Amino acid sequence: MRYTISGKNIEITNALRDKIINKLSKLEKYFSPENEAQVTLSVQRKRHILEVTIPIRGSVLRAEEENENMYNAIDEVIDVLERQLLRHKKKLITKHRHSGAFKKEFISDITNEEDKKINIVRSKRFAIKPMDPIEACMEMDLLGHDFFVFMNGDTEEVNVVYKRKKGEFGLIEPEFM
């Protein structure tokens, strides 16, 4: 796996770089060598923030942790990525997705597990009206939901707004392949 390590308001020392690469190398057993891990370290008012993004064909593994100590943040991010990878490994490799980003041993481990059927127990239909993302965020707050599906009045595409950590909002826009 290749590593791209960058920093904002922090000097990346050899010790930090070595610790990151050493910890991330635990995940190399799951990925093929051409995968790239993008690591961003930043410091904001005594908060050390570490963000790791690993693009996978058709998906992205991403973890972000903040701590008073960058070395502790590294340990926490690796734990989050391992849990995320193991929790979603069946979802990442389905009949509809290409498995080229993972090693064959990891894939065979998945196929040997007992298959669980996905059972949709409820289906819901609702009318959507064109609105802008700000209006959709207000509507989501009024409903008390964590996400809201709406038609973007500017692009005439279906979008999703969602709540992020610390009360911020995110917007998901489709990108057709």
C-alpha positions as CSV (number, residue, x, y, z in Angstrom):
1,M,0.0,0.0,0.0
2,R,1.2,3.5,-0.8
3,Y,1.0,6.3,1.7
4,T,0.5,10.0,1.2
5,I,1.0,11.9,4.5
6,S,0.4,15.6,4.8
7,G,0.1,18.1,7.6
8,K,-1.7,21.3,8.5
9,N,-0.1,23.4,11.2
10,I,2.2,20.6,12.2
11,E,5.6,19.4,11.2
12,I,5.6,15.7,10.2
13,T,8.6,14.3,12.0
14,N,10.2,11.0,11.0
15,A,8.9,9.5,14.2
16,L,5.3,10.4,13.4
17,R,5.7,9.2,9.8
18,D,7.2,5.9,11.0
19,K,4.4,5.4,13.6
20,I,1.7,6.1,11.0
21,I,3.2,3.7,8.4
22,N,3.8,1.0,11.1
23,K,0.2,1.2,12.3
24,L,-1.3,1.3,8.8
25,S,0.8,-1.6,7.6
26,K,-1.5,-3.8,9.8
27,L,-4.2,-3.1,7.2
28,E,-2.0,-4.0,4.2
29,K,-3.1,-7.7,4.6
30,Y,-6.6,-6.6,3.4
31,F,-5.6,-4.5,0.3
32,S,-3.7,-5.0,-2.9
33,P,-0.4,-3.1,-3.2
34,E,-1.8,-0.4,-5.6
35,N,-4.1,1.0,-3.0
36,E,-3.2,4.4,-1.5
37,A,-3.9,5.6,2.0
38,Q,-4.2,9.4,2.3
39,V,-3.3,10.6,5.8
40,T,-3.8,14.2,7.0
41,L,-2.6,15.5,10.3
42,S,-3.6,18.8,11.7
43,V,-3.5,20.8,14.9
44,Q,-6.1,23.3,16.0
45,R,-6.0,24.9,19.4
46,K,-4.2,22.0,21.2
47,R,-6.5,19.4,19.4
48,H,-4.6,16.9,17.3
49,I,-6.8,15.7,14.4
50,L,-5.9,12.7,12.2
51,E,-7.9,11.8,9.1
52,V,-7.2,8.7,7.1
53,T,-8.9,8.0,3.7
54,I,-8.4,4.9,1.7
55,P,-10.3,5.0,-1.7
56,I,-11.5,1.6,-2.8
57,R,-13.1,0.9,-6.2
58,G,-16.7,2.0,-5.7
59,S,-16.3,3.0,-2.0
60,V,-14.1,4.9,0.5
61,L,-12.9,3.9,3.9
62,R,-12.5,7.0,6.1
63,A,-11.8,7.6,9.7
64,E,-11.2,10.8,11.6
65,E,-10.1,11.1,15.3
66,E,-9.0,13.9,17.5
67,N,-7.1,13.7,20.7
68,E,-4.8,15.8,22.9
69,N,-1.9,13.6,21.7
70,M,-1.2,12.8,18.0
71,Y,0.1,9.3,18.9
72,N,-3.1,8.4,20.7
73,A,-5.1,9.7,17.7
74,I,-3.1,7.4,15.4
75,D,-4.0,4.4,17.6
76,E,-7.7,5.4,17.7
77,V,-7.9,5.9,13.9
78,I,-6.4,2.4,13.2
79,D,-8.9,0.8,15.6
80,V,-11.8,2.6,13.8
81,L,-10.6,1.5,10.4
82,E,-10.2,-2.1,11.5
83,R,-13.7,-2.2,13.0
84,Q,-15.1,-0.4,9.9
85,L,-13.4,-2.9,7.5
86,L,-14.4,-6.0,9.4
87,R,-18.0,-4.7,10.0
88,H,-18.5,-3.9,6.4
89,K,-16.5,-6.5,4.6
90,K,-19.6,-8.4,3.3
91,K,-21.1,-5.2,2.2
92,L,-18.0,-4.1,0.3
93,I,-17.7,-7.3,-1.6
94,T,-21.1,-8.2,-3.2
95,K,-22.0,-9.7,-6.5
96,H,-22.4,-6.1,-7.8
97,R,-19.0,-4.8,-6.9
98,H,-15.5,-5.6,-8.2
99,S,-13.2,-7.2,-5.6
100,G,-9.9,-6.1,-7.2
101,A,-9.0,-3.8,-4.4
102,F,-8.7,-6.7,-1.9
103,K,-6.4,-9.6,-1.6
104,K,-7.8,-13.1,-2.5
105,E,-7.3,-14.4,1.1
106,F,-9.6,-11.7,2.4
107,I,-12.3,-12.5,-0.2
108,S,-12.2,-16.2,0.3
109,D,-12.6,-15.6,4.1
110,I,-15.8,-13.7,3.3
111,T,-17.2,-16.3,0.9
112,N,-16.6,-19.1,3.5
113,E,-18.8,-17.3,6.1
114,E,-22.4,-18.2,6.4
115,D,-24.5,-15.9,4.2
116,K,-27.1,-13.8,5.9
117,K,-30.0,-12.8,3.8
118,I,-30.9,-9.2,3.5
119,N,-34.5,-8.8,4.4
120,I,-36.3,-5.5,3.7
121,V,-39.1,-5.3,6.3
122,R,-40.5,-1.9,5.4
123,S,-40.8,0.2,2.2
124,K,-41.8,3.8,2.2
125,R,-42.9,6.2,-0.5
126,F,-43.1,10.0,-0.3
127,A,-43.5,12.9,-2.6
128,I,-40.5,15.2,-3.0
129,K,-40.6,18.8,-4.0
130,P,-37.8,20.8,-5.5
131,M,-35.8,22.8,-2.9
132,D,-32.3,24.1,-2.2
133,P,-30.0,22.3,0.3
134,I,-30.4,25.0,3.0
135,E,-34.2,24.5,2.9
136,A,-33.7,20.7,3.0
137,C,-31.5,21.1,6.2
138,M,-34.3,23.2,7.9
139,E,-36.9,20.6,6.9
140,M,-34.7,17.8,8.3
141,D,-34.3,19.6,11.6
142,L,-38.1,20.1,11.8
143,L,-38.6,16.4,11.3
144,G,-35.9,15.5,13.8
145,H,-34.1,13.2,11.3
146,D,-30.4,12.5,10.7
147,F,-30.8,12.7,7.0
148,F,-33.2,14.0,4.4
149,V,-33.8,13.1,0.7
150,F,-34.9,15.9,-1.6
151,M,-34.8,17.1,-5.2
152,N,-32.3,19.9,-5.7
153,G,-34.2,22.7,-7.4
154,D,-31.0,23.9,-9.2
155,T,-29.7,20.6,-10.6
156,E,-33.0,18.7,-10.7
157,E,-31.2,15.7,-9.2
158,V,-32.1,13.7,-6.0
159,N,-29.7,14.8,-3.2
160,V,-29.3,13.9,0.5
161,V,-28.4,16.2,3.4
162,Y,-27.2,14.7,6.6
163,K,-26.1,15.7,10.1
164,R,-22.3,15.4,10.8
165,K,-20.4,15.5,14.0
166,K,-20.6,18.7,16.0
167,G,-23.9,19.8,14.5
168,E,-22.6,20.5,11.0
169,F,-24.4,19.3,7.8
170,G,-23.3,17.4,4.7
171,L,-24.6,17.2,1.2
172,I,-24.5,14.1,-1.0
173,E,-24.9,14.7,-4.7
174,P,-25.0,11.8,-7.3
175,E,-22.2,11.2,-9.7
176,F,-23.1,8.8,-12.4
177,M,-20.4,6.5,-13.7
